[in-house]
Amino acid sequence: MARKAAAPSYLHHKASGQAYTRINGKMVYLGEFNSRESREKWAEIVSDWSAGNLDKYGESVSISRLCVAYVKHSERYYRKGGKQTSEVCRVRCSMRCDAFNAQLPACVQRCLSVFVCI
């Protein structure tokens, strides 16, 4: 069984005297080590990490944003003679598939319900 990812650690960068943590393999500097401000920044990062909101630290994309972005991409990409092809409808319908939506939270399902097949 795979191990769960550990919460970001509060670390000391000895050369600079700053506190830092690693998010998605990148170092995020928090300020002077053991200062109140650096501890507050670290606490904010840990709460973002536990909620899955790491967009501002890079490389984390939610499923709903990815789905919406792909539908928008398909509307621009799948064109013939200036009109959308039937592939756009297939993409929209696949994003609304019941089996797929059953795994998503209600707020994401509402977001995807905007994409109706014509």
MMTF fields as JSON, N, C-alpha, C and O atoms, coordinates in Angstrom:
{
  "mmtfVersion": "1.0.0",
  "mmtfProducer": "UNKNOWN",
  "numBonds": 471,
  "numAtoms": 472,
  "numGroups": 118,
  "numChains": 1,
  "numModels": 1,
  "chainsPerModel": [1],
  "groupsPerChain": [118],
  "chainIdList": ["A"],
  "bondAtomList": [4, 2, 8, 6, 12, 10, 16, 14, 20, 18, 24, 22, 28, 26, 32, 30, 36, 34, 40, 38, 44, 42, 48, 46, 52, 50, 56, 54, 60, 58, 64, 62, 68, 66, 72, 70, 76, 74, 80, 78, 84, 82, 88, 86, 92, 90, 96, 94, 100, 98, 104, 102, 108, 106, 112, 110, 116, 114, 120, 118, 124, 122, 128, 126, 132, 130, 136, 134, 140, 138, 144, 142, 148, 146, 152, 150, 156, 154, 160, 158, 164, 162, 168, 166, 172, 170, 176, 174, 180, 178, 184, 182, 188, 186, 192, 190, 196, 194, 200, 198, 204, 202, 208, 206, 212, 210, 216, 214, 220, 218, 224, 222, 228, 226, 232, 230, 236, 234, 240, 238, 244, 242, 248, 246, 252, 250, 256, 254, 260, 258, 264, 262, 268, 266, 272, 270, 276, 274, 280, 278, 284, 282, 288, 286, 292, 290, 296, 294, 300, 298, 304, 302, 308, 306, 312, 310, 316, 314, 320, 318, 324, 322, 328, 326, 332, 330, 336, 334, 340, 338, 344, 342, 348, 346, 352, 350, 356, 354, 360, 358, 364, 362, 368, 366, 372, 370, 376, 374, 380, 378, 384, 382, 388, 386, 392, 390, 396, 394, 400, 398, 404, 402, 408, 406, 412, 410, 416, 414, 420, 418, 424, 422, 428, 426, 432, 430, 436, 434, 440, 438, 444, 442, 448, 446, 452, 450, 456, 454, 460, 458, 464, 462, 468, 466],
  "bondOrderList": [1, 1, 1, 1, 1, 1, 1, 1, 1, 1, 1, 1, 1, 1, 1, 1, 1, 1, 1, 1, 1, 1, 1, 1, 1, 1, 1, 1, 1, 1, 1, 1, 1, 1, 1, 1, 1, 1, 1, 1, 1, 1, 1, 1, 1, 1, 1, 1, 1, 1, 1, 1, 1, 1, 1, 1, 1, 1, 1, 1, 1, 1, 1, 1, 1, 1, 1, 1, 1, 1, 1, 1, 1, 1, 1, 1, 1, 1, 1, 1, 1, 1, 1, 1, 1, 1, 1, 1, 1, 1, 1, 1, 1, 1, 1, 1, 1, 1, 1, 1, 1, 1, 1, 1, 1, 1, 1, 1, 1, 1, 1, 1, 1, 1, 1, 1, 1],
  "groupList": [{"groupName": "MET", "atomNameList": ["N", "CA", "C", "O"], "elementList": ["N", "C", "C", "O"], "formalChargeList": [0, 0, 0, 0], "bondAtomList": [1, 0, 2, 1, 3, 2], "bondOrderList": [1, 1, 2], "singleLetterCode": "M", "chemCompType": "L-PEPTIDE LINKING"}, {"groupName": "ALA", "atomNameList": ["N", "CA", "C", "O"], "elementList": ["N", "C", "C", "O"], "formalChargeList": [0, 0, 0, 0], "bondAtomList": [1, 0, 2, 1, 3, 2], "bondOrderList": [1, 1, 2], "singleLetterCode": "A", "chemCompType": "L-PEPTIDE LINKING"}, {"groupName": "ARG", "atomNameList": ["N", "CA", "C", "O"], "elementList": ["N", "C", "C", "O"], "formalChargeList": [0, 0, 0, 0], "bondAtomList": [1, 0, 2, 1, 3, 2], "bondOrderList": [1, 1, 2], "singleLetterCode": "R", "chemCompType": "L-PEPTIDE LINKING"}, {"groupName": "LYS", "atomNameList": ["N", "CA", "C", "O"], "elementList": ["N", "C", "C", "O"], "formalChargeList": [0, 0, 0, 0], "bondAtomList": [1, 0, 2, 1, 3, 2], "bondOrderList": [1, 1, 2], "singleLetterCode": "K", "chemCompType": "L-PEPTIDE LINKING"}, {"groupName": "PRO", "atomNameList": ["N", "CA", "C", "O"], "elementList": ["N", "C", "C", "O"], "formalChargeList": [0, 0, 0, 0], "bondAtomList": [1, 0, 2, 1, 3, 2], "bondOrderList": [1, 1, 2], "singleLetterCode": "P", "chemCompType": "L-PEPTIDE LINKING"}, {"groupName": "SER", "atomNameList": ["N", "CA", "C", "O"], "elementList": ["N", "C", "C", "O"], "formalChargeList": [0, 0, 0, 0], "bondAtomList": [1, 0, 2, 1, 3, 2], "bondOrderList": [1, 1, 2], "singleLetterCode": "S", "chemCompType": "L-PEPTIDE LINKING"}, {"groupName": "TYR", "atomNameList": ["N", "CA", "C", "O"], "elementList": ["N", "C", "C", "O"], "formalChargeList": [0, 0, 0, 0], "bondAtomList": [1, 0, 2, 1, 3, 2], "bondOrderList": [1, 1, 2], "singleLetterCode": "Y", "chemCompType": "L-PEPTIDE LINKING"}, {"groupName": "LEU", "atomNameList": ["N", "CA", "C", "O"], "elementList": ["N", "C", "C", "O"], "formalChargeList": [0, 0, 0, 0], "bondAtomList": [1, 0, 2, 1, 3, 2], "bondOrderList": [1, 1, 2], "singleLetterCode": "L", "chemCompType": "L-PEPTIDE LINKING"}, {"groupName": "HIS", "atomNameList": ["N", "CA", "C", "O"], "elementList": ["N", "C", "C", "O"], "formalChargeList": [0, 0, 0, 0], "bondAtomList": [1, 0, 2, 1, 3, 2], "bondOrderList": [1, 1, 2], "singleLetterCode": "H", "chemCompType": "L-PEPTIDE LINKING"}, {"groupName": "GLY", "atomNameList": ["N", "CA", "C", "O"], "elementList": ["N", "C", "C", "O"], "formalChargeList": [0, 0, 0, 0], "bondAtomList": [1, 0, 2, 1, 3, 2], "bondOrderList": [1, 1, 2], "singleLetterCode": "G", "chemCompType": "PEPTIDE LINKING"}, {"groupName": "GLN", "atomNameList": ["N", "CA", "C", "O"], "elementList": ["N", "C", "C", "O"], "formalChargeList": [0, 0, 0, 0], "bondAtomList": [1, 0, 2, 1, 3, 2], "bondOrderList": [1, 1, 2], "singleLetterCode": "Q", "chemCompType": "L-PEPTIDE LINKING"}, {"groupName": "THR", "atomNameList": ["N", "CA", "C", "O"], "elementList": ["N", "C", "C", "O"], "formalChargeList": [0, 0, 0, 0], "bondAtomList": [1, 0, 2, 1, 3, 2], "bondOrderList": [1, 1, 2], "singleLetterCode": "T", "chemCompType": "L-PEPTIDE LINKING"}, {"groupName": "ILE", "atomNameList": ["N", "CA", "C", "O"], "elementList": ["N", "C", "C", "O"], "formalChargeList": [0, 0, 0, 0], "bondAtomList": [1, 0, 2, 1, 3, 2], "bondOrderList": [1, 1, 2], "singleLetterCode": "I", "chemCompType": "L-PEPTIDE LINKING"}, {"groupName": "ASN", "atomNameList": ["N", "CA", "C", "O"], "elementList": ["N", "C", "C", "O"], "formalChargeList": [0, 0, 0, 0], "bondAtomList": [1, 0, 2, 1, 3, 2], "bondOrderList": [1, 1, 2], "singleLetterCode": "N", "chemCompType": "L-PEPTIDE LINKING"}, {"groupName": "VAL", "atomNameList": ["N", "CA", "C", "O"], "elementList": ["N", "C", "C", "O"], "formalChargeList": [0, 0, 0, 0], "bondAtomList": [1, 0, 2, 1, 3, 2], "bondOrderList": [1, 1, 2], "singleLetterCode": "V", "chemCompType": "L-PEPTIDE LINKING"}, {"groupName": "GLU", "atomNameList": ["N", "CA", "C", "O"], "elementList": ["N", "C", "C", "O"], "formalChargeList": [0, 0, 0, 0], "bondAtomList": [1, 0, 2, 1, 3, 2], "bondOrderList": [1, 1, 2], "singleLetterCode": "E", "chemCompType": "L-PEPTIDE LINKING"}, {"groupName": "PHE", "atomNameList": ["N", "CA", "C", "O"], "elementList": ["N", "C", "C", "O"], "formalChargeList": [0, 0, 0, 0], "bondAtomList": [1, 0, 2, 1, 3, 2], "bondOrderList": [1, 1, 2], "singleLetterCode": "F", "chemCompType": "L-PEPTIDE LINKING"}, {"groupName": "TRP", "atomNameList": ["N", "CA", "C", "O"], "elementList": ["N", "C", "C", "O"], "formalChargeList": [0, 0, 0, 0], "bondAtomList": [1, 0, 2, 1, 3, 2], "bondOrderList": [1, 1, 2], "singleLetterCode": "W", "chemCompType": "L-PEPTIDE LINKING"}, {"groupName": "ASP", "atomNameList": ["N", "CA", "C", "O"], "elementList": ["N", "C", "C", "O"], "formalChargeList": [0, 0, 0, 0], "bondAtomList": [1, 0, 2, 1, 3, 2], "bondOrderList": [1, 1, 2], "singleLetterCode": "D", "chemCompType": "L-PEPTIDE LINKING"}, {"groupName": "CYS", "atomNameList": ["N", "CA", "C", "O"], "elementList": ["N", "C", "C", "O"], "formalChargeList": [0, 0, 0, 0], "bondAtomList": [1, 0, 2, 1, 3, 2], "bondOrderList": [1, 1, 2], "singleLetterCode": "C", "chemCompType": "L-PEPTIDE LINKING"}],
  "groupTypeList": [0, 1, 2, 3, 1, 1, 1, 4, 5, 6, 7, 8, 8, 3, 1, 5, 9, 10, 1, 6, 11, 2, 12, 13, 9, 3, 0, 14, 6, 7, 9, 15, 16, 13, 5, 2, 15, 5, 2, 15, 3, 17, 1, 15, 12, 14, 5, 18, 17, 5, 1, 9, 13, 7, 18, 3, 6, 9, 15, 5, 14, 5, 12, 5, 2, 7, 19, 14, 1, 6, 14, 3, 8, 5, 15, 2, 6, 6, 2, 3, 9, 9, 3, 10, 11, 5, 15, 14, 19, 2, 14, 2, 19, 5, 0, 2, 19, 18, 1, 16, 13, 1, 10, 7, 4, 1, 19, 14, 10, 2, 19, 7, 5, 14, 16, 14, 19, 12],
  "groupIdList": [1, 2, 3, 4, 5, 6, 7, 8, 9, 10, 11, 12, 13, 14, 15, 16, 17, 18, 19, 20, 21, 22, 23, 24, 25, 26, 27, 28, 29, 30, 31, 32, 33, 34, 35, 36, 37, 38, 39, 40, 41, 42, 43, 44, 45, 46, 47, 48, 49, 50, 51, 52, 53, 54, 55, 56, 57, 58, 59, 60, 61, 62, 63, 64, 65, 66, 67, 68, 69, 70, 71, 72, 73, 74, 75, 76, 77, 78, 79, 80, 81, 82, 83, 84, 85, 86, 87, 88, 89, 90, 91, 92, 93, 94, 95, 96, 97, 98, 99, 100, 101, 102, 103, 104, 105, 106, 107, 108, 109, 110, 111, 112, 113, 114, 115, 116, 117, 118],
  "secStructList": [7, 7, 7, 7, 7, 7, 7, 7, 7, 7, 3, 3, 3, 6, 6, 6, 6, 3, 3, 3, 3, 3, 3, 6, 6, 3, 3, 3, 3, 3, 3, 3, 6, 6, 7, 2, 2, 2, 2, 2, 2, 2, 2, 2, 2, 2, 2, 2, 2, 2, 2, 6, 7, 7, 4, 4, 4, 1, 1, 7, 7, 7, 2, 2, 2, 2, 2, 2, 2, 2, 2, 2, 2, 2, 2, 2, 2, 1, 3, 3, 6, 6, 3, 3, 7, 2, 2, 2, 2, 2, 2, 2, 2, 2, 2, 6, 7, 2, 2, 2, 2, 6, 6, 1, 7, 2, 2, 2, 2, 2, 2, 2, 6, 6, 7, 7, 7, 7],
  "xCoordList": [0.842, 0.0, 0.889, 1.872, 0.543, 1.339, 1.19, 0.13, 2.269, 2.235, 1.575, 1.656, 0.92, 0.342, 1.464, 2.481, 1.266, 2.254, 2.244, 1.184, 3.42, 3.545, 3.29, 3.547, 2.789, 2.561, 3.907, 4.939, 3.904, 5.154, 5.835, 5.186, 7.128, 7.893, 8.39, 8.596, 8.577, 9.181, 10.678, 11.111, 11.472, 12.895, 13.749, 13.276, 15.018, 15.952, 17.01, 17.721, 17.116, 18.164, 19.332, 19.342, 20.315, 21.385, 22.232, 22.67, 22.465, 23.323, 22.722, 23.447, 21.401, 20.76, 20.05, 19.678, 19.863, 19.16, 17.657, 16.962, 17.148, 15.714, 15.014, 15.626, 13.732, 12.891, 12.385, 12.186, 12.178, 11.634, 10.847, 10.939, 10.09, 9.383, 9.439, 9.748, 9.14, 9.131, 7.7, 6.992, 7.286, 5.977, 6.215, 6.829, 5.733, 5.923, 7.393, 7.713, 8.285, 9.711, 10.389, 11.592, 9.647, 10.216, 10.333, 9.466, 11.421, 11.618, 10.821, 10.897, 10.057, 9.299, 9.871, 9.737, 10.509, 11.112, 10.048, 9.165, 10.143, 9.1, 9.541, 8.704, 10.82, 11.338, 12.344, 12.81, 12.677, 13.67, 13.219, 12.063, 14.144, 13.833, 13.361, 13.947, 12.307, 11.69, 11.026, 10.699, 10.824, 10.1, 8.596, 8.151, 7.845, 6.39, 5.819, 4.922, 6.345, 5.852, 6.092, 5.224, 7.28, 7.576, 6.695, 6.266, 6.423, 5.533, 4.109, 3.424, 3.659, 2.318, 2.221, 1.233, 3.249, 3.261, 3.247, 2.536, 4.049, 4.098, 2.737, 2.293, 2.072, 0.745, -0.261, -1.112, -0.158, -1.043, -0.793, -1.735, 0.482, 0.827, 0.327, -0.184, 0.463, -0.007, -1.525, -2.052, -2.234, -3.697, -4.1, -5.058, -3.378, -3.632, -3.349, -4.102, -2.259, -1.877, -2.957, -3.333, -3.453, -4.449, -5.776, -6.535, -6.063, -7.29, -7.103, -8.071, -5.858, -5.585, -5.509, -5.631, -5.312, -5.259, -3.825, -3.405, -3.076, -1.671, -1.409, -0.262, -2.457, -2.285, -1.269, -0.479, -1.272, -0.359, 1.097, 2.0, 1.331, 2.695, 3.107, 4.237, 2.216, 2.531, 2.172, 2.185, 1.849, 1.691, 0.537, 0.436, -0.322, -1.472, -2.717, -3.017, -3.44, -4.629, -5.782, -5.641, -6.92, -8.071, -8.689, -8.499, -9.421, -10.074, -11.077, -11.165, -11.832, -12.848, -12.218, -12.726, -11.119, -10.457, -9.896, -9.947, -9.367, -8.835, -9.947, -9.765, -11.089, -12.226, -12.746, -12.969, -12.934, -13.442, -12.457, -12.865, -11.17, -10.157, -10.153, -9.986, -10.334, -10.332, -11.565, -11.469, -12.716, -13.921, -13.724, -14.062, -13.186, -12.935, -11.93, -12.095, -10.886, -9.904, -10.565, -10.31, -11.41, -12.052, -12.957, -13.079, -13.587, -14.454, -13.648, -14.164, -12.404, -11.546, -10.838, -10.63, -10.467, -9.615, -10.397, -9.97, -11.527, -12.279, -13.235, -14.419, -12.693, -13.47, -13.182, -12.07, -14.205, -14.057, -14.918, -16.124, -14.301, -15.036, -15.588, -16.612, -14.921, -15.357, -16.416, -16.79, -16.915, -17.95, -17.384, -16.468, -17.951, -17.516, -17.933, -19.01, -17.059, -17.384, -18.125, -18.297, -18.557, -19.288, -18.397, -18.895, -17.097, -16.173, -16.372, -16.174, -16.758, -16.998, -18.131, -18.042, -19.187, -20.31, -19.865, -20.291, -19.022, -18.521, -17.703, -17.806, -16.891, -16.087, -16.999, -16.821, -17.98, -18.925, -19.66, -19.783, -20.137, -20.886, -20.01, -20.473, -18.771, -17.887, -17.617, -17.397, -17.634, -17.437, -18.68, -18.606, -19.814, -21.065, -21.463, -22.527, -20.65, -20.932, -21.228, -20.502, -22.284, -22.691, -21.614, -21.403, -20.942, -19.895, -18.76, -18.18, -18.452, -17.393, -17.852, -17.116, -19.072, -19.588, -19.824, -19.767, -20.088, -20.338, -19.115, -19.242, -17.941, -16.716, -16.374, -15.417, -17.139, -16.831, -17.766, -18.907, -17.299, -18.169, -19.283, -19.176, -20.346, -21.524, -21.176, -21.729, -20.263, -19.925, -19.262, -19.459, -18.489, -17.847, -18.898, -18.851, -19.842, -20.901, -21.718, -22.085, -22.004, -22.739, -21.93, -22.481, -20.633, -19.75, -19.773, -19.832, -19.727, -19.69, -21.05, -21.129, -22.125, -23.465, -23.722, -24.685, -22.877, -22.991, -22.784, -23.367, -21.959, -21.612, -22.667, -22.585, -23.647, -24.752, -24.539, -24.137, -24.807, -24.694, -25.836, -26.991, -25.495, -26.497, -26.971, -27.819],
  "yCoordList": [-1.181, 0.0, 1.246, 1.314, 2.208, 3.431, 4.297, 4.345, 4.969, 5.864, 7.175, 7.619, 7.79, 9.113, 10.14, 9.991, 11.17, 12.253, 12.994, 13.28, 13.296, 14.011, 15.5, 16.039, 16.139, 17.585, 18.294, 17.779, 19.46, 20.2, 20.498, 20.945, 20.251, 20.468, 21.898, 22.575, 22.342, 23.637, 23.393, 22.728, 23.924, 23.612, 24.871, 25.988, 24.668, 25.779, 25.745, 24.751, 26.828, 26.971, 27.657, 28.875, 26.85, 27.353, 28.445, 29.37, 28.354, 29.338, 30.745, 31.729, 30.836, 32.155, 32.496, 33.648, 31.508, 31.751, 31.853, 32.3, 31.442, 31.551, 30.212, 29.146, 30.302, 29.117, 28.848, 29.772, 27.562, 27.225, 25.922, 25.197, 25.651, 24.389, 24.012, 24.842, 22.767, 22.307, 21.99, 21.244, 22.578, 22.322, 21.899, 22.636, 20.713, 20.177, 20.202, 20.461, 19.931, 19.885, 21.243, 21.316, 22.314, 23.665, 24.228, 24.013, 24.95, 25.585, 26.88, 27.721, 27.028, 28.251, 28.863, 28.287, 30.033, 30.689, 31.443, 32.078, 31.364, 31.892, 33.115, 33.784, 33.415, 34.527, 34.015, 32.88, 34.839, 34.476, 33.242, 33.145, 32.303, 31.044, 31.307, 32.111, 30.623, 30.675, 32.015, 32.274, 32.86, 34.109, 33.836, 32.845, 34.717, 34.562, 34.594, 33.819, 35.494, 35.635, 34.369, 33.936, 33.771, 32.555, 31.398, 30.587, 31.314, 30.269, 30.459, 29.482, 31.716, 31.996, 31.617, 31.022, 31.966, 31.599, 30.086, 29.546, 29.398, 27.936, 27.336, 26.389, 27.874, 27.379, 27.573, 26.715, 28.705, 28.963, 27.948, 27.433, 27.668, 26.7, 25.317, 24.603, 24.92, 23.599, 23.512, 22.476, 24.591, 24.558, 24.505, 23.816, 25.225, 25.141, 23.731, 23.186, 23.143, 21.786, 20.785, 19.923, 20.891, 19.928, 20.098, 19.138, 21.313, 21.555, 21.295, 21.317, 21.047, 20.79, 22.036, 21.953, 23.187, 24.472, 24.942, 25.892, 24.288, 24.653, 25.365, 25.439, 25.893, 26.56, 27.684, 27.841, 28.469, 29.612, 29.192, 30.013, 27.936, 27.429, 26.65, 26.169, 26.522, 25.921, 24.461, 23.708, 24.07, 22.695, 21.901, 20.706, 22.487, 21.761, 22.294, 23.484, 21.427, 21.837, 20.946, 19.724, 21.55, 20.748, 20.074, 20.523, 19.007, 18.27, 19.163, 19.144, 19.943, 20.793, 21.824, 22.059, 22.443, 23.434, 22.783, 23.364, 21.587, 20.868, 20.528, 20.684, 20.069, 19.73, 20.955, 20.914, 22.034, 23.267, 23.773, 24.194, 23.735, 24.201, 23.336, 23.854, 22.024, 21.149, 21.372, 21.331, 21.608, 21.893, 23.192, 23.261, 24.209, 25.478, 25.287, 25.843, 24.497, 24.204, 23.496, 23.839, 22.515, 21.756, 22.649, 22.441, 23.638, 24.555, 25.39, 25.756, 25.694, 26.451, 25.544, 25.934, 24.341, 23.479, 22.67, 22.567, 22.098, 21.225, 22.054, 22.185, 22.609, 23.447, 23.026, 22.623, 23.128, 22.842, 23.875, 23.96, 24.644, 25.685, 26.761, 27.372, 27.002, 28.04, 27.58, 28.341, 26.336, 25.83, 24.708, 23.992, 24.572, 23.493, 22.147, 22.01, 21.158, 19.81, 19.047, 19.543, 17.843, 17.022, 16.557, 16.111, 16.659, 16.263, 17.121, 16.641, 18.375, 19.263, 18.708, 18.708, 18.24, 17.655, 16.408, 16.178, 15.611, 14.398, 14.747, 14.086, 15.79, 16.221, 16.707, 16.327, 17.548, 18.043, 16.888, 16.855, 15.96, 14.835, 13.951, 13.428, 13.779, 12.954, 13.619, 12.933, 14.939, 15.638, 15.57, 15.812, 15.244, 15.158, 13.718, 13.484, 12.758, 11.34, 11.055, 11.518, 10.3, 10.025, 9.306, 9.617, 8.36, 7.627, 8.563, 8.44, 9.503, 10.47, 11.444, 11.711, 11.971, 12.951, 12.372, 13.103, 11.081, 10.458, 10.577, 10.546, 10.712, 10.809, 12.256, 12.498, 13.208, 14.623, 15.243, 14.802, 16.261, 16.978, 17.71, 17.972, 18.035, 18.68, 20.009, 20.333, 20.794, 22.1, 21.935, 22.773, 20.883, 20.629, 20.18, 20.584, 19.352, 18.892, 20.076, 20.115, 21.05, 22.247, 23.017, 23.515, 23.116, 23.823, 23.168, 23.858, 21.845, 21.118, 21.069, 20.86, 21.257, 21.176, 22.326, 22.283, 23.342, 24.465, 23.987, 24.543, 22.962, 22.462, 21.463, 20.272, 21.959, 21.131, 20.762, 21.606, 19.503, 19.083, 19.683, 19.661, 20.214, 20.849, 19.863, 20.193],
  "zCoordList": [0.0, 0.0, 0.0, 0.737, -0.812, -0.932, 0.32, 0.945, 0.66, 1.818, 1.436, 0.291, 2.416, 2.193, 2.159, 2.837, 1.369, 1.314, 2.651, 3.208, 3.147, 4.415, 4.198, 3.122, 5.221, 5.162, 4.974, 5.403, 4.342, 4.144, 5.481, 6.426, 5.555, 6.78, 6.88, 5.873, 8.106, 8.394, 8.535, 9.476, 7.608, 7.541, 7.683, 7.471, 8.046, 8.234, 7.137, 6.989, 6.37, 5.37, 6.071, 6.245, 6.47, 7.346, 6.696, 7.38, 5.405, 4.734, 4.773, 4.919, 4.642, 4.619, 5.924, 6.146, 6.782, 8.043, 7.88, 8.792, 6.723, 6.466, 6.681, 6.613, 6.936, 6.99, 5.582, 4.794, 5.272, 3.961, 4.065, 5.056, 3.045, 2.904, 1.433, 0.578, 1.151, -0.243, -0.657, 0.018, -1.794, -2.378, -3.817, -4.589, -4.184, -5.533, -5.947, -7.107, -4.993, -5.278, -5.345, -5.597, -5.125, -5.178, -3.769, -2.921, -3.538, -2.233, -2.163, -3.059, -1.088, -0.842, 0.435, 1.515, 0.314, 1.462, 2.247, 1.67, 3.584, 4.457, 5.257, 5.863, 5.269, 6.069, 7.079, 6.977, 8.048, 9.055, 9.834, 10.247, 10.031, 10.711, 12.141, 12.865, 12.525, 13.849, 14.17, 15.329, 13.176, 13.423, 13.365, 12.787, 13.963, 13.985, 12.562, 12.232, 11.725, 10.354, 9.546, 8.788, 9.708, 8.942, 9.399, 8.579, 10.694, 11.211, 10.693, 10.389, 10.59, 10.066, 8.588, 8.158, 7.815, 6.388, 6.229, 5.381, 7.066, 7.004, 7.358, 6.708, 8.378, 8.775, 7.639, 7.402, 6.94, 5.801, 4.68, 4.077, 4.41, 3.367, 3.731, 2.868, 4.995, 5.432, 5.303, 4.9, 5.642, 5.505, 4.031, 3.681, 3.159, 1.715, 1.219, 0.412, 1.704, 1.295, 1.703, 0.908, 2.922, 3.389, 2.653, 2.522, 2.17, 1.413, -0.083, -0.842, -0.509, -1.92, -2.773, -3.996, -2.159, -2.878, -3.034, -2.372, -3.9, -4.065, -5.387, -5.829, -6.024, -7.314, -7.26, -8.19, -6.194, -6.146, -5.97, -6.131, -5.645, -5.527, -6.767, -6.846, -7.725, -9.007, -9.138, -8.164, -10.363, -10.805, -10.21, -10.488, -9.425, -8.906, -9.6, -9.509, -10.289, -11.025, -10.608, -10.557, -10.31, -9.914, -11.136, -12.266, -10.9, -11.981, -12.69, -13.918, -11.931, -12.556, -13.482, -14.579, -13.057, -13.921, -15.18, -16.265, -15.029, -16.173, -17.161, -18.369, -16.668, -17.532, -18.275, -19.485, -17.539, -18.158, -19.203, -20.286, -18.892, -19.844, -21.103, -22.207, -20.948, -22.125, -22.99, -24.216, -22.376, -23.17, -23.955, -25.137, -23.307, -24.011, -25.141, -26.227, -24.882, -25.922, -27.105, -28.259, -26.815, -27.897, -28.748, -29.955, -28.122, -28.872, -29.862, -30.917, -29.544, -30.46, -31.463, -32.611, -31.04, -31.856, -32.887, -34.037, -32.499, -33.405, -34.255, -33.943, -35.333, -36.257, -37.685, -38.026, -38.502, -39.932, -40.662, -40.432, -41.529, -42.246, -41.32, -41.627, -40.186, -39.252, -38.265, -37.373, -38.403, -37.503, -36.643, -37.048, -35.448, -34.562, -35.143, -35.723, -34.977, -35.446, -34.349, -33.235, -34.682, -33.712, -32.561, -31.526, -32.741, -31.671, -30.421, -29.305, -30.598, -29.459, -28.6, -27.372, -29.243, -28.509, -27.764, -26.632, -28.377, -27.71, -26.476, -25.442, -26.591, -25.443, -24.336, -23.178, -24.672, -23.667, -22.982, -21.758, -23.778, -23.221, -22.351, -21.337, -22.727, -21.906, -20.558, -19.56, -20.525, -19.262, -18.387, -17.183, -18.979, -18.233, -17.946, -17.373, -18.322, -18.125, -16.653, -15.774, -16.382, -15.008, -14.203, -13.031, -14.818, -14.098, -13.706, -12.627, -14.601, -14.32, -13.23, -12.281, -13.372, -12.428, -11.046, -10.057, -10.954, -9.653, -8.752, -7.528, -9.34, -8.561, -8.199, -7.463, -8.703, -8.494, -7.462, -7.321, -6.739, -5.806, -6.545, -7.743, -5.83, -6.432, -7.091, -8.142, -6.491, -7.069, -8.436, -9.316, -8.626, -9.917, -10.93, -12.091, -10.5, -11.402, -11.915, -13.09, -11.033, -11.474, -12.506, -13.487, -12.286, -13.214, -14.587, -15.605, -14.621, -15.894, -16.564, -17.775, -15.806, -16.397, -17.374, -18.14, -17.351, -18.287, -19.712, -20.642, -19.895, -21.211, -21.676, -21.378, -22.4, -22.857, -24.32, -25.121, -24.673, -26.074, -26.871, -26.447, -28.019, -28.881, -29.908, -30.737]
}
